[in-house]
Amino acid sequence: MVIPDKHKLYTVKEFEAFLARPENDDRLFELIDGEIVEKMPTQLHAAIVYLIIGHLFVYFQQNPIGWALPEARYGLPEDRKNSRIPDISVIIGRDRPLVDKGPAPYVPELAFEVQSPDDSLKKMRQKAEYYLANGAKTVWLVYTQKRAVTVLTPDDEQLLQLDDTLDGGDVLLGFKLAVRDIFPQQ
């Protein structure tokens, strides 16, 4: 859902002022190319995020090399049009301090976007391209209706189906996750 004035593009500074309004305290927004967008996840979306985070939690318990974070905000200092919130982000380096106010000033090494009902494939692809163009090593796009995942790196792209296995690649050495395990069994 796009918020306020559809004809106005906002800067990060204006976005921060918008976030500070009392009526926005319990709502989740991101700034995408100057547009304020409210995140409105469904139960299916949340269940998929939960399942992925659970597998990442186990991985990081055994390999304490970083963090898997749901709904953390990122904003590059020189980018005045974006303050993004991937559904899940993986950052490598436990020595890197976790930001406790405002966006982290970098993009995560691995970003996950789980398709919401109003997310077009084009919109998801644009999110992935943004992360990759700004330093992410890998992006996983999770398609809720197709029950598939596209894995994107700066040099490659793979579409994985239910019978395939996700691989952590260079970011999460040894991490394996069956695609079918990220979708709730219904």
Residue pairs with C-beta under 8 A, 6 or more apart in sequence:
1 37
1 38
1 40
1 118
2 35
2 36
2 37
2 38
3 18
3 29
3 36
3 37
3 38
4 10
4 18
4 36
6 35
9 33
9 34
9 35
9 81
10 18
10 31
10 34
10 35
10 36
10 81
11 34
11 80
11 81
12 31
12 75
12 79
12 80
12 81
12 82
12 83
13 80
15 29
15 31
15 36
15 83
16 83
16 102
18 24
18 29
18 36
19 29
27 38
28 38
28 39
28 71
28 85
29 36
29 37
29 38
29 39
30 36
30 37
30 39
30 73
30 83
30 84
30 85
31 37
31 75
31 81
31 82
31 83
31 84
32 82
32 84
32 127
33 81
33 82
34 81
39 71
39 85
39 116
40 116
40 118
41 49
41 87
41 114
41 116
42 116
42 117
44 144
44 184
45 87
45 114
45 115
45 116
45 144
47 184
48 114
48 142
48 144
48 182
48 183
48 184
49 70
49 87
49 88
49 112
49 114
51 181
51 182
51 183
51 184
52 68
52 88
52 112
52 142
52 177
52 182
53 68
53 70
53 88
55 177
55 181
55 182
56 68
56 88
56 90
56 172
56 175
57 68
59 68
59 168
59 172
59 175
60 66
60 67
60 68
63 172
63 173
63 174
64 94
65 92
65 93
65 94
66 90
66 91
66 92
66 93
66 94
66 109
67 90
67 91
67 94
67 98
68 88
68 89
68 90
69 88
69 89
69 90
69 91
69 108
70 87
70 88
71 85
71 87
72 85
72 86
72 89
72 104
72 108
73 83
73 84
73 85
73 102
73 103
73 104
74 83
74 84
74 85
74 86
74 89
74 103
74 104
74 105
74 106
74 107
74 108
75 82
75 83
75 84
75 102
75 103
75 104
75 105
76 82
76 105
76 106
76 107
76 134
77 105
79 134
82 130
83 103
84 107
84 127
84 130
84 131
86 108
86 111
86 112
86 113
86 127
86 131
87 112
87 113
87 114
87 142
88 111
88 112
88 114
89 108
89 110
89 111
89 112
90 108
90 109
90 110
90 111
90 112
90 171
90 172
91 104
91 108
91 109
92 109
92 171
99 105
106 135
107 131
107 134
107 135
107 136
108 131
108 136
109 135
109 136
109 137
109 138
109 171
110 136
110 137
110 138
110 139
110 140
110 168
110 171
110 172
111 127
111 128
111 131
111 136
111 138
111 139
111 140
112 139
112 140
112 141
112 142
113 119
113 124
113 127
113 128
113 139
113 140
113 141
113 142
114 142
114 144
115 124
115 141
115 142
115 143
115 144
115 145
116 144
121 143
124 141
125 141
127 139
127 141
128 139
128 141
128 150
128 152
131 139
132 139
132 152
132 153
132 154
137 153
137 154
137 169
137 170
137 171
138 151
138 152
138 153
138 169
138 170
138 171
139 151
139 152
139 153
140 149
140 150
140 151
140 152
140 166
141 149
141 150
141 152
142 149
142 182
143 149
143 150
144 183
147 161
147 162
147 179
147 180
147 183
148 159
148 160
148 161
148 162
148 179
149 159
149 160
149 164
149 166
149 179
149 182
150 157
150 158
150 159
150 160
151 157
151 158
151 160
151 166
153 169
160 166
160 179
161 179
162 179
162 180
162 183
163 179
163 180
164 178
164 179
165 176
165 177
165 178
165 179
166 175
166 176
166 177
166 178
166 179
166 182
167 175
167 176
168 174
168 175
168 176
